[in-house]
Amino acid sequence: MLGIGILVFFTVVALGAPLLTPYDPITRTKNIASDLAYPSWFKYLPSYGKPSENLNPIKNPDFNTATSLQDWKFVANTTPSPTYSFNSDLGGPSTGPGCVAITFTRDTSQQAEAVKANLTEEFYYPYEGPPQRFMGEIYVKVDGVQDARPWGVEIKVFIQQAGGETRYLWSARQGGDYRSGAWITPSLVGEAGTYPPLIDSNMVDPQQAIFSKQTNYKYGVELTFSKDVNASNVYIDDFDLRLYGRNFGLLGTDNSGRDIFTQLLYGTRISLLVGLLASLISVSLGLIIGLVAAYMGRLVDEGLMRFTDMFLVLPELPLLLVIVAVMGASIWNIILIIGFLGWMGFARTVRSQALSLKERPFVEAAKALGSGRTHIITRHILPNVMNLVYVTLAITVPGAIMSEAYISFLGLYDPYIMTWGRMFHDASEVTGGYAKWWWTIPPGLCIAIISISFVLIGYALDEILNPKLRERR
């Protein structure tokens, strides 16, 4: 019952993985966390302080409704002052209609001077330590300026610590495809048509000095209309800031910022799939070869047993690695190879049992009645060896799971799926990866526990189906 309970638990986890976690185990979901983040429960450990966690301080970055402007503050320093409003018709390419419209007009009779305006949102940073990384985005569109390079409107993104200096994080002049009347696609590397993170703290704040203490911060965009501009409209959308802390989730993240807990859940379904299918293949092959060899006898028996002996003396691991490397590391190839290399021992067991059964009186009686070979094998011998099939099938699953684990650990894994063995491999590729025990111990424990469950089930089936072990009541 314990083995069945454990197996049911892992089956529920395998089937419910998409419901238990929203992330993808293979593809890095867009900036869900920083690389190599600690588990979030580390904050409860003694002497660990109050480490930073993920924080999305901007409440309404997409400006989809007019009420989204309530959290933003607009300030201009001169007269005439630009005005700002909600525009329901225009919007950035990624979020659709809805954006902030900043309108500037100047009478030609007024003195020409540069006009500056800021759009900011204030938030509180609650953690003692700085975030592992922070990133931001913005989309900007400028109308009414004929000369697009350099612009008559200077655009800068900044952040300001309460009582501290203003730190400029990005300027529209840093690169990108900047055309008047079109949405700007920001790029730190100047590649037109791309949309990488606008602000990356690895570039603009490598010393992690900006978020140095718990206090209020202002995040905003600064617009400077040059003295040559008399009329212009600036549209801003998708103006966001995301802070990625040093802690995330139940098991943290790997070196690619992927959720380790998600990898553990999705690895469950692959381990069960590999274990069950590979064991089914190996047991089926062993059953067929053992029955045929025992009943046919003579040259057939001799040939099949020598073929079995040949595979028995081959070293399993090197042979597995060579065949997987040649055929390709598809999960279906791995299942087939493990299954085709695991039937030899069971074939000998079935053969020995079948040799005894075919001399029994009921088999002789079936022959006397004119039964054919196929009828005798399927109707008389096969039912009497099925107890071996059930027990062997249960006990073989842990070996198949382990085979897949060490194949993946050595680097021959399917790149499109996540397995427990691949988690070990990924940890080995990172300097100090094995020291991060929350990354390596959970998949190891899962392999051990699920193997124990099948072993318990196998022993229980053996006691139930084997007359020699059946207790008298």
Kinemage of the C-alpha trace (Angstrom):
@kinemage 1
@onewidth
@group {chain A} dominant
@subgroup {mainchain}
@vectorlist {calphas} color= white
{ca met a 1} P 0.000 0.000 0.000
{ca leu a 2} L 2.882 2.353 0.695
{ca gly a 3} L 4.333 1.686 -2.741
{ca ile a 4} L 0.959 2.256 -4.409
{ca gly a 5} L 0.462 5.472 -2.440
{ca ile a 6} L 3.851 6.818 -3.542
{ca leu a 7} L 3.167 5.839 -7.158
{ca val a 8} L -0.250 7.519 -7.118
{ca phe a 9} L 1.309 10.694 -5.732
{ca phe a 10} L 3.946 10.860 -8.469
{ca thr a 11} L 1.326 10.062 -11.119
{ca val a 12} L -0.825 12.979 -9.954
{ca val a 13} L 2.212 15.248 -9.988
{ca ala a 14} L 3.156 14.117 -13.505
{ca leu a 15} L -0.320 14.622 -14.930
{ca gly a 16} L -0.944 17.880 -13.082
{ca ala a 17} L 2.420 19.533 -13.763
{ca pro a 18} L 0.957 22.174 -16.144
{ca leu a 19} L -1.587 23.095 -13.454
{ca leu a 20} L 0.900 23.123 -10.577
{ca thr a 21} L 3.321 25.556 -12.218
{ca pro a 22} L 2.858 28.200 -14.940
{ca tyr a 23} L 6.410 28.092 -16.261
{ca asp a 24} L 8.120 26.144 -19.016
{ca pro a 25} L 10.852 23.760 -17.845
{ca ile a 26} L 12.990 24.080 -20.991
{ca thr a 27} L 12.503 27.499 -22.541
{ca arg a 28} L 13.455 30.424 -20.391
{ca thr a 29} L 10.148 32.113 -19.682
{ca lys a 30} L 10.648 35.813 -20.253
{ca asn a 31} L 12.557 37.009 -17.208
{ca ile a 32} L 10.686 35.135 -14.477
{ca ala a 33} L 13.646 35.466 -12.100
{ca ser a 34} L 17.367 36.050 -11.897
{ca asp a 35} L 19.907 33.342 -12.625
{ca leu a 36} L 20.823 30.971 -9.771
{ca ala a 37} L 18.297 32.496 -7.374
{ca tyr a 38} L 17.969 30.895 -3.935
{ca pro a 39} L 14.690 29.300 -2.829
{ca ser a 40} L 12.317 31.844 -1.317
{ca trp a 41} L 12.173 30.022 2.031
{ca phe a 42} L 15.826 30.887 2.626
{ca lys a 43} L 14.599 34.151 4.130
{ca tyr a 44} L 13.422 32.188 7.165
{ca leu a 45} L 16.869 30.768 7.857
{ca pro a 46} L 18.883 32.367 10.678
{ca ser a 47} L 21.410 35.079 9.775
{ca tyr a 48} L 20.140 35.257 6.202
{ca gly a 49} L 18.723 38.762 6.563
{ca lys a 50} L 15.929 40.062 4.369
{ca pro a 51} L 17.023 39.113 0.856
{ca ser a 52} L 15.466 40.677 -2.215
{ca glu a 53} L 12.647 38.984 -4.089
{ca asn a 54} L 10.904 39.662 -7.376
{ca leu a 55} L 9.179 43.039 -7.451
{ca asn a 56} L 7.024 44.644 -10.147
{ca pro a 57} L 6.700 48.214 -8.834
{ca ile a 58} L 4.897 49.695 -11.846
{ca lys a 59} L 1.183 49.076 -11.354
{ca asn a 60} L -0.130 49.897 -14.843
{ca pro a 61} L 2.690 49.798 -17.390
{ca asp a 62} L 0.455 49.157 -20.400
{ca phe a 63} L -1.843 52.223 -20.084
{ca asn a 64} L -4.852 50.234 -21.293
{ca thr a 65} L -7.384 52.453 -19.527
{ca ala a 66} L -7.640 56.117 -18.535
{ca thr a 67} L -7.477 55.166 -14.845
{ca ser a 68} L -3.983 53.741 -15.371
{ca leu a 69} L -2.661 57.337 -15.420
{ca gln a 70} L -3.642 57.879 -11.785
{ca asp a 71} L -0.451 56.334 -10.425
{ca trp a 72} L 1.760 58.521 -12.625
{ca lys a 73} L 2.856 62.097 -11.965
{ca phe a 74} L 3.534 64.585 -14.751
{ca val a 75} L 5.673 67.686 -14.091
{ca ala a 76} L 6.920 70.391 -16.490
{ca asn a 77} L 9.420 73.101 -15.571
{ca thr a 78} L 8.572 75.957 -17.923
{ca thr a 79} L 5.832 77.812 -19.690
{ca pro a 80} L 4.399 76.858 -22.111
{ca ser a 81} L 4.054 73.477 -20.428
{ca pro a 82} L 3.363 70.231 -22.239
{ca thr a 83} L 0.144 68.448 -21.302
{ca tyr a 84} L -0.501 64.772 -20.914
{ca ser a 85} L -3.624 62.671 -21.460
{ca phe a 86} L -4.852 59.176 -22.238
{ca asn a 87} L -5.033 58.163 -25.901
{ca ser a 88} L -7.352 55.210 -26.563
{ca asp a 89} L -6.582 54.874 -30.280
{ca leu a 90} L -2.812 54.408 -30.358
{ca gly a 91} L -0.733 51.822 -28.528
{ca gly a 92} L 2.550 49.959 -28.563
{ca pro a 93} L 2.923 46.878 -30.779
{ca ser a 94} L 2.984 44.441 -27.870
{ca thr a 95} L -0.103 45.542 -25.891
{ca gly a 96} L -2.457 47.193 -28.367
{ca pro a 97} L -4.548 50.382 -28.035
{ca gly a 98} L -4.036 52.661 -25.055
{ca cys a 99} L -1.078 54.895 -24.263
{ca val a 100} L 0.008 58.204 -22.709
{ca ala a 101} L -0.029 61.205 -25.047
{ca ile a 102} L 2.193 64.200 -24.174
{ca thr a 103} L 1.378 67.228 -26.304
{ca phe a 104} L 3.600 70.289 -26.681
{ca thr a 105} L 2.759 73.461 -28.594
{ca arg a 106} L 4.491 76.824 -28.597
{ca asp a 107} L 3.477 80.089 -30.161
{ca thr a 108} L 6.090 81.362 -32.575
{ca ser a 109} L 5.981 84.738 -30.832
{ca gln a 110} L 7.178 83.200 -27.553
{ca gln a 111} L 10.850 83.094 -26.646
{ca ala a 112} L 12.449 79.917 -27.927
{ca glu a 113} L 13.979 77.810 -25.157
{ca ala a 114} L 14.232 74.161 -24.283
{ca val a 115} L 11.252 72.751 -22.379
{ca lys a 116} L 11.638 69.807 -20.026
{ca ala a 117} L 8.922 67.491 -18.646
{ca asn a 118} L 8.972 64.345 -16.502
{ca leu a 119} L 6.508 61.442 -16.255
{ca thr a 120} L 7.239 59.437 -13.084
{ca glu a 121} L 5.811 56.834 -10.728
{ca glu a 122} L 7.005 56.506 -7.142
{ca phe a 123} L 7.381 53.188 -5.328
{ca tyr a 124} L 8.941 51.751 -2.188
{ca tyr a 125} L 11.773 49.205 -2.273
{ca pro a 126} L 11.317 46.996 0.843
{ca tyr a 127} L 14.433 44.781 0.853
{ca glu a 128} L 17.733 45.172 2.641
{ca gly a 129} L 19.878 43.899 -0.205
{ca pro a 130} L 19.862 44.994 -3.861
{ca pro a 131} L 18.045 42.944 -6.517
{ca gln a 132} L 20.082 40.427 -8.429
{ca arg a 133} L 19.036 42.198 -11.615
{ca phe a 134} L 16.517 44.736 -12.847
{ca met a 135} L 15.191 45.306 -16.346
{ca gly a 136} L 12.853 47.760 -17.986
{ca glu a 137} L 10.996 48.467 -21.213
{ca ile a 138} L 9.467 51.388 -23.038
{ca tyr a 139} L 7.841 52.160 -26.360
{ca val a 140} L 7.926 55.763 -27.635
{ca lys a 141} L 6.458 57.411 -30.692
{ca val a 142} L 7.175 61.022 -31.716
{ca asp a 143} L 5.095 63.075 -34.152
{ca gly a 144} L 5.690 66.557 -35.503
{ca val a 145} L 9.496 66.449 -35.694
{ca gln a 146} L 10.932 66.535 -39.175
{ca asp a 147} L 14.541 65.786 -38.329
{ca ala a 148} L 14.531 62.359 -36.762
{ca arg a 149} L 18.296 62.016 -36.176
{ca pro a 150} L 19.128 63.812 -34.019
{ca trp a 151} L 15.667 64.434 -32.717
{ca gly a 152} L 14.323 67.754 -31.597
{ca val a 153} L 12.924 65.800 -28.637
{ca glu a 154} L 15.419 64.225 -26.233
{ca ile a 155} L 14.081 61.111 -24.407
{ca lys a 156} L 15.740 59.646 -21.321
{ca val a 157} L 14.687 56.978 -18.830
{ca phe a 158} L 15.856 57.537 -15.260
{ca ile a 159} L 15.498 56.379 -11.682
{ca gln a 160} L 15.922 58.510 -8.585
{ca gln a 161} L 16.468 57.433 -5.003
{ca ala a 162} L 14.686 59.569 -2.405
{ca gly a 163} L 17.112 62.304 -1.423
{ca gly a 164} L 19.678 61.005 -3.917
{ca glu a 165} L 20.880 61.831 -7.375
{ca thr a 166} L 19.077 61.051 -10.609
{ca arg a 167} L 20.558 58.080 -12.456
{ca tyr a 168} L 19.928 58.013 -16.193
{ca leu a 169} L 19.460 54.452 -17.381
{ca trp a 170} L 18.825 54.873 -21.085
{ca ser a 171} L 18.672 57.528 -23.768
{ca ala a 172} L 16.924 57.327 -27.120
{ca arg a 173} L 20.224 58.275 -28.757
{ca gln a 174} L 21.902 55.030 -27.647
{ca gly a 175} L 20.732 53.095 -30.683
{ca gly a 176} L 17.753 51.641 -32.449
{ca asp a 177} L 15.505 52.343 -35.405
{ca tyr a 178} L 14.248 55.844 -34.621
{ca arg a 179} L 11.910 57.269 -37.212
{ca ser a 180} L 9.570 60.195 -36.666
{ca gly a 181} L 5.959 59.030 -36.647
{ca ala a 182} L 6.777 55.369 -35.872
{ca trp a 183} L 6.955 53.419 -32.645
{ca ile a 184} L 10.510 53.181 -31.411
{ca thr a 185} L 11.832 49.677 -30.940
{ca pro a 186} L 14.422 50.166 -28.166
{ca ser a 187} L 17.749 48.429 -28.399
{ca leu a 188} L 20.920 48.746 -26.367
{ca val a 189} L 22.952 47.339 -29.243
{ca gly a 190} L 21.431 49.422 -32.004
{ca glu a 191} L 19.769 46.582 -33.897
{ca ala a 192} L 16.711 47.771 -35.790
{ca gly a 193} L 13.562 45.695 -35.531
{ca thr a 194} L 14.426 43.949 -32.245
{ca tyr a 195} L 12.908 44.322 -28.819
{ca pro a 196} L 15.434 43.298 -26.179
{ca pro a 197} L 15.239 44.652 -22.620
{ca leu a 198} L 15.546 48.409 -22.660
{ca ile a 199} L 17.274 48.636 -19.294
{ca asp a 200} L 19.565 45.868 -18.111
{ca ser a 201} L 21.231 46.372 -14.744
{ca asn a 202} L 24.109 44.136 -15.805
{ca met a 203} L 25.059 46.978 -18.161
{ca val a 204} L 23.895 50.142 -16.400
{ca asp a 205} L 24.450 49.113 -12.763
{ca pro a 206} L 27.047 46.323 -12.521
{ca gln a 207} L 27.958 47.358 -8.957
{ca gln a 208} L 24.302 47.095 -7.878
{ca ala a 209} L 24.474 50.559 -6.371
{ca ile a 210} L 21.121 51.985 -7.410
{ca phe a 211} L 18.890 49.942 -5.078
{ca ser a 212} L 21.263 50.180 -2.147
{ca lys a 213} L 18.733 50.658 0.662
{ca gln a 214} L 15.101 50.479 1.709
{ca thr a 215} L 13.531 53.751 0.607
{ca asn a 216} L 11.282 55.397 -1.976
{ca tyr a 217} L 12.301 55.572 -5.628
{ca lys a 218} L 11.013 57.405 -8.680
{ca tyr a 219} L 11.058 55.733 -12.047
{ca gly a 220} L 10.242 57.815 -15.071
{ca val a 221} L 10.949 59.255 -18.476
{ca glu a 222} L 12.369 62.723 -19.097
{ca leu a 223} L 11.409 64.621 -22.265
{ca thr a 224} L 13.320 67.692 -23.460
{ca phe a 225} L 11.792 69.646 -26.346
{ca ser a 226} L 14.505 71.686 -28.053
{ca lys a 227} L 14.069 75.373 -28.818
{ca asp a 228} L 13.572 74.502 -32.491
{ca val a 229} L 10.415 72.491 -31.811
{ca asn a 230} L 7.140 74.427 -31.784
{ca ala a 231} L 4.717 71.496 -31.880
{ca ser a 232} L 5.148 67.820 -31.146
{ca asn a 233} L 3.269 64.813 -29.758
{ca val a 234} L 5.060 62.100 -27.785
{ca tyr a 235} L 3.300 58.793 -27.098
{ca ile a 236} L 4.551 56.427 -24.382
{ca asp a 237} L 3.452 52.832 -23.836
{ca asp a 238} L 4.664 49.592 -22.215
{ca phe a 239} L 6.695 51.598 -19.708
{ca asp a 240} L 7.681 48.960 -17.184
{ca leu a 241} L 10.321 48.082 -14.594
{ca arg a 242} L 10.875 44.620 -13.115
{ca leu a 243} L 13.240 43.770 -10.277
{ca tyr a 244} L 14.484 40.197 -9.966
{ca gly a 245} L 15.542 39.245 -6.467
{ca arg a 246} L 18.028 36.766 -5.093
{ca asn a 247} L 15.192 34.457 -3.949
{ca phe a 248} L 12.494 32.812 -6.053
{ca gly a 249} L 10.031 29.942 -5.757
{ca leu a 250} L 10.282 26.715 -3.804
{ca leu a 251} L 13.629 25.607 -5.272
{ca gly a 252} L 15.103 28.752 -6.836
{ca thr a 253} L 16.317 28.972 -10.427
{ca asp a 254} L 19.088 27.421 -12.486
{ca asn a 255} L 21.888 29.192 -14.353
{ca ser a 256} L 19.453 30.131 -17.141
{ca gly a 257} L 16.844 31.642 -14.842
{ca arg a 258} L 14.449 28.685 -15.192
{ca asp a 259} L 12.354 27.504 -12.261
{ca ile a 260} L 13.905 24.376 -10.720
{ca phe a 261} L 10.610 23.342 -9.115
{ca thr a 262} L 9.004 23.311 -12.583
{ca gln a 263} L 11.831 21.129 -13.892
{ca leu a 264} L 11.314 18.707 -11.010
{ca leu a 265} L 7.586 18.374 -11.720
{ca tyr a 266} L 7.992 17.870 -15.455
{ca gly a 267} L 10.858 15.441 -14.843
{ca thr a 268} L 8.380 13.201 -12.986
{ca arg a 269} L 6.313 12.503 -16.092
{ca ile a 270} L 9.397 11.690 -18.176
{ca ser a 271} L 10.786 9.317 -15.544
{ca leu a 272} L 7.479 7.469 -15.284
{ca leu a 273} L 7.165 7.337 -19.064
{ca val a 274} L 10.686 6.006 -19.533
{ca gly a 275} L 10.438 3.537 -16.664
{ca leu a 276} L 7.096 2.040 -17.665
{ca leu a 277} L 7.583 1.898 -21.442
{ca ala a 278} L 11.183 0.671 -21.343
{ca ser a 279} L 10.263 -1.993 -18.792
{ca leu a 280} L 7.276 -3.052 -20.868
{ca ile a 281} L 9.490 -3.443 -23.938
{ca ser a 282} L 12.190 -5.410 -22.121
{ca val a 283} L 9.738 -7.688 -20.310
{ca ser a 284} L 7.803 -8.363 -23.524
{ca leu a 285} L 10.967 -9.242 -25.424
{ca gly a 286} L 12.226 -11.443 -22.613
{ca leu a 287} L 8.875 -13.191 -22.353
{ca ile a 288} L 8.649 -13.942 -26.077
{ca ile a 289} L 12.241 -15.113 -26.437
{ca gly a 290} L 12.105 -17.205 -23.242
{ca leu a 291} L 8.861 -18.952 -24.215
{ca val a 292} L 9.930 -19.655 -27.784
{ca ala a 293} L 13.365 -20.932 -26.753
{ca ala a 294} L 11.944 -23.221 -24.064
{ca tyr a 295} L 9.135 -24.751 -26.110
{ca met a 296} L 10.870 -25.025 -29.466
{ca gly a 297} L 14.087 -26.432 -27.993
{ca arg a 298} L 17.066 -27.808 -29.926
{ca leu a 299} L 18.599 -25.428 -32.481
{ca val a 300} L 16.096 -22.642 -31.792
{ca asp a 301} L 16.789 -22.803 -28.074
{ca glu a 302} L 20.529 -22.979 -28.595
{ca gly a 303} L 20.573 -20.064 -31.030
{ca leu a 304} L 18.381 -17.801 -28.901
{ca met a 305} L 20.331 -18.508 -25.716
{ca arg a 306} L 23.687 -17.857 -27.348
{ca phe a 307} L 22.259 -14.599 -28.696
{ca thr a 308} L 21.114 -13.789 -25.161
{ca asp a 309} L 24.541 -14.621 -23.726
{ca met a 310} L 26.176 -12.319 -26.256
{ca phe a 311} L 24.131 -9.371 -24.997
{ca leu a 312} L 24.641 -10.351 -21.365
{ca val a 313} L 28.424 -10.037 -21.565
{ca leu a 314} L 28.337 -6.602 -23.233
{ca pro a 315} L 28.902 -3.696 -20.792
{ca glu a 316} L 25.558 -1.912 -20.521
{ca leu a 317} L 26.586 1.712 -19.968
{ca pro a 318} L 29.136 2.047 -22.792
{ca leu a 319} L 26.771 0.252 -25.146
{ca leu a 320} L 23.908 2.557 -24.169
{ca leu a 321} L 26.029 5.652 -24.727
{ca val a 322} L 27.288 4.509 -28.108
{ca ile a 323} L 23.857 3.553 -29.427
{ca val a 324} L 22.213 6.758 -28.153
{ca ala a 325} L 25.002 8.836 -29.679
{ca val a 326} L 24.547 7.085 -33.043
{ca met a 327} L 20.729 7.024 -33.141
{ca gly a 328} L 20.192 10.432 -31.576
{ca ala a 329} L 19.128 11.543 -28.114
{ca ser a 330} L 15.389 11.549 -28.738
{ca ile a 331} L 13.440 10.397 -25.701
{ca trp a 332} L 11.769 7.706 -27.814
{ca asn a 333} L 15.152 6.430 -28.965
{ca ile a 334} L 16.298 6.339 -25.345
{ca ile a 335} L 13.205 4.361 -24.313
{ca leu a 336} L 13.658 1.853 -27.142
{ca ile a 337} L 17.376 1.390 -26.462
{ca ile a 338} L 16.887 0.879 -22.724
{ca gly a 339} L 14.061 -1.587 -23.439
{ca phe a 340} L 16.018 -3.557 -26.044
{ca leu a 341} L 19.039 -3.854 -23.745
{ca gly a 342} L 17.168 -5.047 -20.660
{ca trp a 343} L 15.426 -8.280 -21.656
{ca met a 344} L 18.213 -10.860 -21.328
{ca gly a 345} L 17.922 -11.805 -17.661
{ca phe a 346} L 14.160 -12.113 -17.790
{ca ala a 347} L 14.372 -14.260 -20.938
{ca arg a 348} L 16.522 -16.800 -19.072
{ca thr a 349} L 14.112 -16.782 -16.109
{ca val a 350} L 11.087 -17.381 -18.349
{ca arg a 351} L 12.922 -20.109 -20.242
{ca ser a 352} L 13.740 -22.028 -17.082
{ca gln a 353} L 10.128 -21.791 -15.880
{ca ala a 354} L 8.743 -22.762 -19.289
{ca leu a 355} L 11.072 -25.771 -19.557
{ca ser a 356} L 9.474 -27.107 -16.400
{ca leu a 357} L 5.934 -26.277 -17.464
{ca lys a 358} L 6.114 -27.945 -20.879
{ca glu a 359} L 6.775 -31.327 -19.217
{ca arg a 360} L 3.689 -31.054 -16.999
{ca pro a 361} L 0.762 -33.458 -17.586
{ca phe a 362} L -1.662 -30.742 -18.666
{ca val a 363} L 0.680 -29.795 -21.529
{ca glu a 364} L 0.984 -33.454 -22.564
{ca ala a 365} L -2.804 -33.721 -22.443
{ca ala a 366} L -3.138 -30.656 -24.696
{ca lys a 367} L -0.743 -32.215 -27.188
{ca ala a 368} L -2.710 -35.469 -27.130
{ca leu a 369} L -5.867 -33.536 -27.965
{ca gly a 370} L -4.158 -32.067 -31.022
{ca ser a 371} L -3.382 -28.554 -29.765
{ca gly a 372} L -0.802 -26.657 -31.805
{ca arg a 373} L 2.349 -24.944 -30.555
{ca thr a 374} L 0.821 -21.471 -30.518
{ca his a 375} L -2.231 -22.679 -28.610
{ca ile a 376} L -0.144 -24.475 -26.002
{ca ile a 377} L 2.211 -21.520 -25.496
{ca thr a 378} L -0.537 -18.882 -25.239
{ca arg a 379} L -3.211 -20.900 -23.406
{ca his a 380} L -1.225 -23.214 -21.126
{ca ile a 381} L 2.336 -21.989 -20.567
{ca leu a 382} L 1.910 -18.204 -20.759
{ca pro a 383} L -0.745 -17.938 -17.988
{ca asn a 384} L 1.546 -19.876 -15.672
{ca val a 385} L 4.474 -17.451 -16.104
{ca met a 386} L 2.426 -14.250 -15.842
{ca asn a 387} L 3.247 -13.989 -12.147
{ca leu a 388} L 6.872 -13.535 -13.197
{ca val a 389} L 5.815 -10.881 -15.708
{ca tyr a 390} L 4.031 -8.723 -13.133
{ca val a 391} L 6.804 -8.937 -10.584
{ca thr a 392} L 9.604 -8.360 -13.088
{ca leu a 393} L 7.758 -5.444 -14.681
{ca ala a 394} L 7.505 -3.692 -11.327
{ca ile a 395} L 11.101 -4.382 -10.315
{ca thr a 396} L 12.559 -3.406 -13.715
{ca val a 397} L 11.117 0.130 -13.716
{ca pro a 398} L 13.707 1.572 -11.259
{ca gly a 399} L 16.553 0.263 -13.424
{ca ala a 400} L 15.083 1.915 -16.522
{ca ile a 401} L 14.664 5.212 -14.645
{ca met a 402} L 18.263 5.036 -13.471
{ca ser a 403} L 19.491 4.234 -16.993
{ca glu a 404} L 17.813 7.336 -18.385
{ca ala a 405} L 19.152 9.412 -15.495
{ca tyr a 406} L 22.791 8.572 -16.053
{ca ile a 407} L 22.468 8.862 -19.837
{ca ser a 408} L 21.102 12.390 -19.379
{ca phe a 409} L 23.672 13.177 -16.704
{ca leu a 410} L 26.433 12.363 -19.190
{ca gly a 411} L 24.955 14.816 -21.682
{ca leu a 412} L 22.998 12.529 -24.038
{ca tyr a 413} L 19.569 13.957 -23.257
{ca asp a 414} L 16.670 15.020 -25.421
{ca pro a 415} L 17.070 18.827 -25.713
{ca tyr a 416} L 13.305 19.315 -25.916
{ca ile a 417} L 12.385 17.782 -22.568
{ca met a 418} L 13.487 18.082 -18.952
{ca thr a 419} L 14.420 15.010 -16.919
{ca trp a 420} L 15.841 14.449 -13.472
{ca gly a 421} L 19.105 13.270 -15.006
{ca arg a 422} L 19.347 16.441 -17.073
{ca met a 423} L 18.962 18.476 -13.886
{ca phe a 424} L 22.118 16.769 -12.561
{ca his a 425} L 23.884 17.520 -15.847
{ca asp a 426} L 22.894 21.189 -15.778
{ca ala a 427} L 24.117 21.512 -12.207
{ca ser a 428} L 27.452 19.922 -13.147
{ca glu a 429} L 27.928 22.544 -15.879
{ca val a 430} L 27.854 25.396 -13.363
{ca thr a 431} L 30.802 26.267 -11.164
{ca gly a 432} L 29.768 25.275 -7.647
{ca gly a 433} L 26.526 23.763 -8.959
{ca tyr a 434} L 26.740 20.697 -6.738
{ca ala a 435} L 27.079 22.960 -3.698
{ca lys a 436} L 23.564 24.221 -4.408
{ca trp a 437} L 21.962 21.226 -2.755
{ca trp a 438} L 18.406 22.453 -3.351
{ca trp a 439} L 19.136 21.909 -7.065
{ca thr a 440} L 20.635 18.393 -6.905
{ca ile a 441} L 19.121 16.693 -3.851
{ca pro a 442} L 15.399 16.918 -4.879
{ca pro a 443} L 15.784 14.986 -8.179
{ca gly a 444} L 17.998 12.436 -6.414
{ca leu a 445} L 15.409 11.929 -3.690
{ca cys a 446} L 12.638 11.613 -6.270
{ca ile a 447} L 14.553 8.916 -8.152
{ca ala a 448} L 15.143 7.035 -4.901
{ca ile a 449} L 11.547 7.344 -3.657
{ca ile a 450} L 9.885 6.353 -6.918
{ca ser a 451} L 12.299 3.412 -7.228
{ca ile a 452} L 11.407 2.295 -3.707
{ca ser a 453} L 7.708 2.440 -4.586
{ca phe a 454} L 8.136 0.041 -7.518
{ca val a 455} L 10.357 -2.266 -5.472
{ca leu a 456} L 7.714 -2.402 -2.722
{ca ile a 457} L 5.012 -3.146 -5.286
{ca gly a 458} L 7.193 -5.833 -6.878
{ca tyr a 459} L 7.839 -7.584 -3.571
{ca ala a 460} L 4.149 -7.414 -2.693
{ca leu a 461} L 3.181 -8.950 -6.046
{ca asp a 462} L 5.765 -11.664 -5.545
{ca glu a 463} L 4.261 -12.590 -2.173
{ca ile a 464} L 0.766 -12.616 -3.647
{ca leu a 465} L 1.502 -14.497 -6.878
{ca asn a 466} L 4.280 -16.846 -5.793
{ca pro a 467} L 2.749 -19.931 -4.111
{ca lys a 468} L 6.002 -20.666 -2.260
{ca leu a 469} L 5.826 -17.267 -0.516
{ca arg a 470} L 2.074 -17.210 0.042
{ca glu a 471} L 1.258 -17.353 3.740
{ca arg a 472} L -1.273 -19.845 5.050
{ca arg a 473} L -4.330 -18.260 6.678
